[in-house]
Amino acid sequence: MIILESALTLGICLIISAFWGLFVARKTIIHILISLELLLLGVGFNFIIFSIYLNDIVGQVFALLLLVVAGAESVIGLALLLALARLRNNISVNNLSTLKG
């Protein structure tokens, strides 16, 4: 049986490292997208751990739906990244202010 505290510690470490990547180490859009995926992965992992601990399937269903949303978010983000790279030849976050329309 998985020890609840150690599994939740792993999930919280995933979430904290995702927030660090979002707010501190944001250099390119790829870093931001990977941090968002890591955040959703940590939340989904916590849903699954609580679902196993409480012997309920609802947390696993939420985690599956969260993975679907994360997949859609990454597809849209990578499409925007490709459009930005073609338009500006640079994917730096500092140059996003030039896209104001």
QUIHUVEN-V938970 format. One record per backbone hydrogen bond with DSSP energy under -1.0 kcal/mol. NH is the residue of the N-H (numbers start at 1). CO is the residue of the C=O. If there is no record, write none. Layout:
nh,co
NH,CO
NH,CO
This chain:
nh,co
7,3
8,4
9,5
10,6
11,7
12,8
13,9
14,10
15,11
16,12
17,13
18,14
19,15
20,16
21,17
22,18
23,19
24,20
25,20
27,25
29,91
32,28
33,29
34,30
35,31
36,32
37,33
38,34
39,35
40,36
41,37
42,38
43,39
44,40
45,41
46,42
47,43
48,44
49,45
50,46
51,47
52,48
53,49
54,50
56,51
61,57
62,58
63,59
64,60
65,61
66,62
67,63
68,64
69,65
70,66
71,67
72,68
73,69
74,70
75,71
76,72
77,73
78,74
79,75
80,76
81,77
82,78
83,79
84,80
85,81
86,82
87,83
88,84
89,85
93,27
96,93
98,95
99,96
